[in-house]
Amino acid sequence: MVFDDVNFYNILSKITLQSYKIKKISEYMILYIDYANTILKIFKNAFNNTKNNDTHLALLYLIHEVLFQSHKIKNSKYIKFFGTILEDIIHVICEEFHNNIEIMKKLEIMIINWEKKMFFSYNFTTKLLNIVIDQKNKILESNLESRNSEDLIKNNIDKILNNKISKTILELNIEKKNIGKIYDNFEFDKLNGLLLENERLDTMKGQNNKKLINNYENKLNKIREMLIYDLAKRENLILNLTDLLNKEKETFFNKLSQENKRKLDNNNKNLNNNLNNNSNNKIKNIDSPKND
């Protein structure tokens, strides 16, 4: 069965992250291991010519699978070749997935497995591992700084809104007390004046004045009811205002998180565009392995 280099290039260019497809392609590569030199050139071209990050990642996973299958059949052709380009490939993947902690963890486990199987020298796998760990640490530091920054902003806004709520409640409570004092003074002065006047008047006039007092007491009771109702409305206003300010705070925090996420996504998008423009040149033409 003749090896079809054009078809193989198309297969690599369209590779996905589906594990069963990666395994089938690796088996195909092992089947045509006698064409290793041609296959490896095609692999290198496919990696350089694609701008898709997931394709780059899938090709790295393909390398991983081929390394293990090569180890099983005790043939080192692919292992020696991949040793010449893996450092550049790891750099590309770390740049393209520079903010993806899960990918970094997978790469770390992958390289540790290579080290256990001794595919490459200890110094070489340590170099690869350091590249991944450095990127992972950058992600962790960046995430920590973002969380600290957002927490600081939230705390400051929380203080401002809480002060606003406290000040509003205090002002309404003071107004409520003032209304109570005004009402009490008003009631006492008027009733006291009417009682004193009643004592000075004769019986008949006093009887008429008692009616006036009763009428006035009825008016005062109505005023009291109105004031109590007014105070209840004000207390309800305080509760509504507190709820409104809390909703305002929640809305603000949601907008803040969305804005931070939007800025982060835009930054990542711009960075990825810049990285993708340069990714074609990341794999160097090296004839000798750099796994020493």
C-alpha positions in Angstrom: 0.0 0.0 0.0 1.6 3.3 -1.2 1.8 6.2 1.2 -0.3 9.2 0.0 1.5 12.4 1.1 -1.1 14.8 -0.1 -3.9 12.9 1.6 -1.8 12.8 4.8 -1.3 16.5 4.8 -5.0 17.1 4.5 -5.6 14.7 7.4 -3.2 16.6 9.6 -4.6 20.0 8.6 -8.1 18.9 9.6 -7.2 17.1 12.8 -9.5 17.7 15.8 -9.2 17.1 19.5 -11.3 13.9 19.3 -9.1 11.2 20.9 -10.2 8.3 18.8 -9.3 10.2 15.6 -5.9 11.1 17.0 -5.3 7.5 17.8 -6.2 6.4 14.3 -3.8 8.9 12.8 -1.0 7.7 15.1 -1.7 4.1 14.0 -1.5 5.3 10.4 1.9 6.9 11.1 3.2 3.8 12.8 2.0 1.7 9.8 4.0 3.9 7.4 7.0 4.3 9.7 9.3 3.5 6.7 8.2 6.8 5.3 9.1 8.5 8.6 11.2 11.3 7.0 8.5 12.3 4.5 5.8 12.1 7.2 7.8 14.2 9.6 8.3 17.0 7.0 4.6 16.9 6.2 3.8 17.1 10.0 6.1 20.1 10.4 4.5 21.9 7.4 1.0 21.2 8.6 1.8 22.6 12.1 3.4 25.8 10.6 0.7 26.4 8.0 -2.3 26.3 10.4 -3.5 29.2 12.4 -6.0 27.3 14.4 -5.0 26.9 18.1 -7.0 23.7 18.6 -5.3 22.2 15.6 -1.9 22.9 17.1 -3.0 21.4 20.4 -4.4 18.3 18.6 -1.1 17.9 16.7 0.8 17.9 20.0 -1.6 15.3 21.4 -0.8 13.3 18.2 2.9 13.5 19.0 2.1 12.2 22.5 0.3 9.2 21.1 3.0 8.4 18.5 5.7 8.6 21.1 4.0 5.9 23.2 3.2 3.7 20.1 6.8 4.1 18.9 8.0 3.0 22.3 5.9 -0.2 22.1 7.4 -1.3 18.8 10.9 -0.2 19.9 11.4 2.2 17.0 12.9 5.6 17.8 12.6 7.3 14.4 9.7 9.5 15.4 11.0 10.0 18.9 14.3 11.4 17.6 12.6 13.7 15.1 10.0 15.1 17.6 12.8 15.8 20.0 14.1 18.4 17.5 10.8 20.4 17.4 9.0 19.8 20.7 10.6 22.8 22.5 9.3 25.2 19.8 5.9 23.4 19.8 5.5 23.7 23.6 6.4 27.4 23.3 3.7 27.9 20.7 1.0 26.1 22.7 1.9 28.0 25.9 1.6 31.3 24.0 -1.7 30.4 22.3 -3.3 29.1 25.5 -1.5 31.6 27.7 -4.6 32.1 29.9 -5.8 28.5 30.1 -4.7 26.8 33.3 -6.3 23.5 32.5 -4.3 23.1 29.3 -1.1 23.9 31.2 -1.9 21.2 33.7 -2.5 18.7 30.9 0.8 19.6 29.3 2.6 19.2 32.6 1.2 15.7 33.1 2.0 14.8 29.5 5.7 15.8 29.9 6.0 14.0 33.2 4.8 10.9 31.4 7.5 11.3 28.8 10.0 11.7 31.5 8.9 8.5 33.2 9.2 6.5 29.9 12.6 8.2 29.3 11.7 9.1 25.7 14.1 12.0 26.0 17.0 13.0 28.3 16.2 14.2 31.8 17.6 17.7 31.0 15.4 18.0 27.9 12.1 17.0 29.6 13.0 19.3 32.5 13.4 22.2 30.1 10.0 21.5 28.6 8.5 21.2 32.0 9.9 24.5 33.1 8.4 26.3 30.1 4.9 24.9 31.0 5.3 25.6 34.8 6.4 29.1 34.2 3.3 29.8 32.1 1.1 28.1 34.6 2.5 30.3 37.4 1.9 33.4 35.3 -1.7 32.5 34.9 -2.1 31.9 38.6 -0.5 35.2 39.5 -2.6 37.0 36.9 -5.8 35.4 38.3 -4.8 36.4 41.8 -4.2 40.0 40.9 -7.5 40.2 39.0 -9.4 38.8 42.0 -7.6 41.1 44.4 -8.3 44.1 42.2 -12.0 43.3 41.8 -12.4 42.6 45.5 -10.8 46.0 46.3 -13.2 47.8 44.0 -16.1 45.9 45.4 -15.1 46.7 49.0 -14.8 50.4 48.2 -18.1 50.6 46.4 -19.7 48.6 49.2 -18.5 51.1 51.7 -19.8 54.0 49.6 -23.2 52.5 49.2 -23.4 51.4 52.9 -22.5 54.9 53.9 -25.2 56.2 51.6 -27.8 53.9 53.1 -26.7 54.7 56.7 -26.8 58.4 56.0 -30.3 58.2 54.5 -31.7 56.1 57.3 -30.2 58.5 59.9 -31.7 61.6 58.2 -35.1 59.9 58.0 -34.9 58.9 61.7 -34.0 62.4 62.7 -36.9 63.8 60.7 -39.2 61.2 62.3 -38.1 62.3 65.8 -38.5 66.0 64.9 -42.1 65.3 63.6 -42.8 63.5 66.9 -41.5 66.5 69.0 -43.5 69.0 66.9 -46.7 67.0 67.3 -46.2 66.5 71.1 -45.5 70.2 71.6 -48.5 71.2 69.4 -50.9 68.9 71.3 -49.7 69.9 74.7 -49.8 73.7 74.1 -53.3 73.7 72.5 -54.9 71.4 75.1 -53.3 73.2 78.0 -54.5 76.5 76.7 -58.1 75.3 76.3 -58.1 73.7 79.8 -56.9 77.0 81.4 -59.4 78.9 79.5 -62.2 76.6 80.7 -61.3 77.2 84.3 -61.7 81.0 83.8 -65.1 80.8 82.1 -68.4 80.4 83.9 -70.3 77.1 84.0 -72.3 77.7 80.8 -69.4 78.9 78.9 -67.3 76.2 80.4 -69.8 73.5 79.1 -69.5 75.0 75.7 -65.8 75.1 76.0 -65.7 71.4 76.9 -67.4 70.7 73.6 -64.8 72.8 71.9 -62.1 70.8 73.8 -63.7 67.5 72.7 -63.9 68.7 69.1 -60.3 69.8 69.3 -59.2 66.5 70.8 -60.9 64.7 67.9 -59.0 66.9 65.5 -55.8 66.1 67.3 -56.5 62.4 67.2 -57.0 62.7 63.4 -53.8 64.6 63.1 -52.0 62.0 65.2 -53.4 59.2 62.9 -52.2 61.1 59.9 -48.7 61.6 61.4 -48.5 57.9 62.4 -49.5 57.0 58.8 -46.9 59.5 57.5 -44.2 58.0 59.8 -45.2 54.5 58.6 -44.8 55.6 55.0 -41.4 57.1 55.8 -40.3 53.9 57.5 -41.5 51.9 54.5 -39.5 54.4 52.4 -36.4 53.5 54.3 -36.9 49.8 53.7 -37.6 50.4 50.0 -34.6 52.7 49.7 -32.3 50.1 51.4 -33.6 47.4 49.0 -33.2 49.7 46.1 -29.6 50.6 47.0 -28.8 46.9 47.5 -30.1 46.1 44.1 -28.1 49.0 42.7 -25.0 47.6 44.3 -25.7 44.1 42.9 -26.3 45.6 39.4 -23.1 47.6 39.7 -21.0 44.5 40.7 -22.5 42.5 37.8 -21.6 45.3 35.4 -18.2 45.5 36.9 -17.6 41.7 36.4 -19.0 41.8 32.9 -16.8 44.8 32.0 -13.7 43.1 33.4 -14.5 40.0 31.5 -15.1 41.9 28.3 -11.8 43.7 28.7 -10.0 40.5 29.5 -11.6 38.8 26.4 -10.6 41.7 24.2 -7.0 41.6 25.5 -6.8 37.9 25.0 -8.3 38.2 21.5 -5.8 40.9 20.5 -2.9 38.9 22.0 -4.0 35.7 20.2 -4.2 37.6 16.9 -0.7 38.8 17.4 0.5 35.4 18.4 -1.2 33.7 15.5 0.5 36.0 13.0 3.9 34.9 14.3 3.1 31.2 15.0 4.1 30.0 11.5 7.7 30.9 12.2 8.0 29.3 15.6 9.3 25.9 14.5 12.9 26.1 13.4 14.7 24.0 10.9 17.0 22.0 13.1 18.7 18.9 11.7 20.1 17.5 15.0 18.0 16.6 18.1 18.0 19.1 21.0 17.2 16.6 23.6 20.6 16.7 25.2 
